[in-house]
Amino acid sequence: DGVAFSLSQLARVWYLQGDLAQAKHQNEEALAILKGANDKTMQPDLIGRLGDISFAEGDLMGARKQYTESLKILDEIGERTQSADFLIKLARISIEEGHPADGETTIRKIPEEQLLQGISNRNNKIDADVVLAQALVAQGRNTDAYKTLEDVEKTRGITKQDNRPRNIRFAIETARVRAALGRSADAKSSLETALAEATKYGLGGDQLEARLGLGEIEMKSGQTAVGRARLKALAKDARAKGFFLIARKAAAAANGPA
């Protein structure tokens, strides 16, 4: 267990730095150790992290399969209270697949007790509401999305922690919702700050996400030359690092209105 845990933490570092290949290798090694010992306690987390990598690589079907497997193991070992994280991620996949209503349904079916008890679960509540806001925006329900984002801010005030990667990721996710709601100036400022922080601390994946959000805003606000240049450079960088989902989205956004 100790070796597997150490490998999983190394994998987490590689993932945060944006090295998906190393993260995948370390996770798979840790998972093999646990399966060999027939220890299922940490398996859901490790399989879920492999799902995160699949998601970043653009393999949405593979990610869905891995998150679902994590949920199945949690059910087998009687740890259903930990399932919220994987349900939130499944909802995000539905949105990426173009089925935001399914994503909304998944979020709304998560029991409240899994989202409100303790700091860890309140963080799940924040994540769930951010994804819910994304699903609502994708359905054109901007008023509902705005109210959901206000709820996020309230919960955030209760649970704010000194967790830099989480704080940067939160800033990126909420900024993109604000941009969709027409608050482009606020969103761009937040993304620029998040990009500077992610760059300073070597958070590779978050740098790519922030650049994507900035490029999308620039394209939609009439700064098409700047936005297109940013997005084309991003697509190239993301592809080189194996972040094929971001690469595809950047390429598609770069081909927006002239």
Salt bridges, closest charged atoms under 4 A:
GLU29 OE1 - HIS25 NE2 3.63
ASP45 OD2 - ARG49 NE 3.35
ASP52 OD1 - LYS89 NZ 3.05
ASP75 OD1 - ARG80 NE 2.71
GLU76 OE1 - LYS40 NZ 2.95
ASP85 OD2 - LYS89 NZ 3.30
GLU96 OE2 - LYS249 NZ 2.91
GLU97 OE1 - ARG64 NH2 2.99
GLU104 OE2 - ARG108 NE 2.83
GLU104 OE1 - ARG141 NH1 2.69
ASP127 OD2 - ARG166 NH2 3.06
ASP129 OD2 - LYS125 NZ 3.43
ASP144 OD2 - ARG141 NE 3.39
GLU153 OE2 - ARG178 NH2 2.42
GLU173 OE2 - ARG92 NH2 3.94
ASP186 OD2 - ARG183 NE 3.97
GLU197 OE1 - ARG164 NE 3.75
GLU209 OE1 - ARG176 NH1 3.21
GLU216 OE1 - ARG176 NH2 2.83
GLU218 OE2 - LYS188 NZ 3.80
GLU218 OE2 - ARG230 NH2 2.77
ASP237 OD2 - ARG211 NH2 2.91
